[in-house]
């Protein structure tokens, strides 16, 4: 698999960028052999880059950039959905940046895929899946379709659970902030009605 990736580098624009964080345009990150090291091929909506980091290191670096370390993100995923292997990661919830790994992140062949960018997918071989992203571009990845399906479902559950927590906290805050004012407003209304009905 790594040999195949190494050959594919011939067609890749070999732009090395050291100061890069995963963002809302990033569609997937896959490992490639570059020289004697494993680098990251980052595919964005309209561009792609070769970065001098392993995919997992880039995921960790991006988590740190948005203010939360990778281990904390993993613990959060476990707490929200109860899974313990191949954990999806919330890199940045405000911009819906959720990524899932195709195998254990510790394995060198692990690919990270952006949940929000996946439009559809289909099996093309036993260990190959064609993913069509929302920009209508398709990429064949060395991953079984069953893995993509399970990881998409888990990441969807993670997003739903997180949004429920956020909305629940928002309602609590709104009720606390507006509760006393609503009571006062009701009292004022009652007083107004009492005065308006008083013949004096």
Secondary structure by P-SEA (a helix, b strand, c coil): caaaaaaacccccccccccccccccccbbbbbbcccbbbbbcccccbbbbbcccaaaaaaaaaaaacccaaaaaaaaaaaccccccccccccccccbbbbbccccccccbbbbccccccccccccccbbbbbccccbbbbccccaaaaaaaaaaaaaaaaaaaaaaaaaaaaaaaaacaaaaaaaaaaaaaaaaaaaccc
